[in-house]
């Protein structure tokens, strides 16, 4: 009977040691997982901030491109008007020159 209690006591100690080791291992694993999760959340937040900044820059570039297109359209209109005026002047000068030569 004494031997049986001794064996049960050893088994109880062994079980408690195994349980303690498991709890310690799970605690360490949970602590690492929390750290990794925090790092992952920080990485996600940084990536989102970078994406937001890129989107803002893209919208600004799109606005700048639209402004540049408007300026280019206005310049083209002015160039066409100048070309039309030059053509009209050329025709007028040609007629004046023909009249002068005809005299």
C-alpha positions as a printed NumPy array, in Angstrom:
array([[   0.   ,    0.   ,    0.   ],
       [   2.863,    2.333,    0.852],
       [   4.479,    1.6  ,   -2.485],
       [   1.22 ,    2.319,   -4.273],
       [   0.971,    5.748,   -2.65 ],
       [   4.544,    6.448,   -3.593],
       [   3.839,    5.535,   -7.234],
       [   0.657,    7.638,   -7.256],
       [   2.574,   10.543,   -5.736],
       [   5.265,   10.28 ,   -8.43 ],
       [   2.598,   10.066,  -11.141],
       [   0.858,   13.119,   -9.675],
       [   4.138,   15.062,   -9.632],
       [   4.895,   13.981,  -13.196],
       [   1.431,   15.   ,  -14.345],
       [   1.751,   18.348,  -12.604],
       [   5.184,   18.921,  -14.153],
       [   3.871,   18.076,  -17.622],
       [   0.866,   20.333,  -17.115],
       [   3.095,   23.17 ,  -15.882],
       [   5.404,   22.724,  -18.87 ],
       [   2.416,   22.794,  -21.247],
       [   0.985,   25.911,  -19.615],
       [   4.395,   27.61 ,  -19.732],
       [   4.823,   26.626,  -23.389],
       [   1.361,   27.882,  -24.289],
       [   2.019,   31.108,  -22.396],
       [   5.236,   31.693,  -24.297],
       [   3.558,   30.826,  -27.571],
       [   0.658,   33.154,  -26.84 ],
       [   3.087,   35.934,  -25.915],
       [   4.959,   35.484,  -29.207],
       [   1.733,   35.361,  -31.148],
       [   0.615,   38.608,  -29.526],
       [   3.906,   40.265,  -30.429],
       [   3.71 ,   38.973,  -33.988],
       [   0.071,   40.09 ,  -34.234],
       [   0.985,   43.548,  -33.   ],
       [   3.8  ,   43.734,  -35.531],
       [   1.478,   42.533,  -38.261],
       [  -1.135,   45.132,  -37.303],
       [   1.545,   47.83 ,  -37.36 ],
       [   2.714,   46.618,  -40.781],
       [  -0.86 ,   46.695,  -42.072],
       [  -1.342,   50.214,  -40.706],
       [   1.9  ,   51.34 ,  -42.368],
       [   0.89 ,   49.749,  -45.656],
       [  -2.528,   51.436,  -45.483],
       [  -0.883,   54.802,  -44.782],
       [   1.426,   54.326,  -47.766],
       [  -1.52 ,   53.351,  -49.967],
       [  -3.47 ,   56.405,  -48.804],
       [  -0.503,   58.668,  -49.571],
       [  -0.122,   57.089,  -53.016],
       [  -3.831,   57.567,  -53.721],
       [  -3.61 ,   61.221,  -52.669],
       [  -0.588,   61.75 ,  -54.929],
       [  -2.376,   60.044,  -57.82 ],
       [  -5.444,   62.271,  -57.395],
       [  -3.225,   65.363,  -57.291],
       [  -1.423,   64.181,  -60.431],
       [  -4.757,   63.601,  -62.157],
       [  -5.871,   67.126,  -61.24 ],
       [  -2.564,   68.544,  -62.497],
       [  -2.952,   66.588,  -65.743],
       [  -6.482,   67.93 ,  -66.228],
       [  -5.227,   71.481,  -65.632],
       [  -2.38 ,   70.933,  -68.083],
       [  -4.835,   69.582,  -70.671],
       [  -6.987,   72.69 ,  -70.253],
       [  -3.933,   74.907,  -70.723],
       [  -2.877,   72.911,  -73.791],
       [  -6.377,   73.208,  -75.273],
       [  -6.332,   76.979,  -74.737],
       [  -2.879,   77.209,  -76.325],
       [  -4.055,   75.183,  -79.328],
       [  -7.065,   77.462,  -79.734],
       [  -4.805,   80.533,  -79.596],
       [  -2.381,   78.968,  -82.086],
       [  -5.232,   78.155,  -84.482],
       [  -6.533,   81.729,  -84.184],
       [  -3.045,   83.077,  -84.872],
       [  -2.724,   80.768,  -87.871],
       [  -6.099,   81.917,  -89.205],
       [  -5.082,   85.552,  -88.722],
       [  -1.776,   84.915,  -90.527],
       [  -3.607,   83.232,  -93.403],
       [  -6.019,   86.174,  -93.661],
       [  -3.135,   88.655,  -93.565],
       [  -1.291,   86.656,  -96.216],
       [  -4.346,   86.717,  -98.493],
       [  -4.816,   90.455,  -97.952],
       [  -1.134,   91.13 ,  -98.642],
       [  -1.359,   88.979, -101.781],
       [  -4.35 ,   90.961, -103.074],
       [  -2.639,   94.272, -102.298],
       [   0.484,   93.097, -104.062],
       [  -1.522,   92.036, -107.133],
       [  -3.307,   95.434, -107.226],
       [   0.017,   97.244, -106.937],
       [   1.513,   95.209, -109.778],
       [  -1.532,   95.669, -111.947],
       [  -1.157,   99.467, -111.866]])
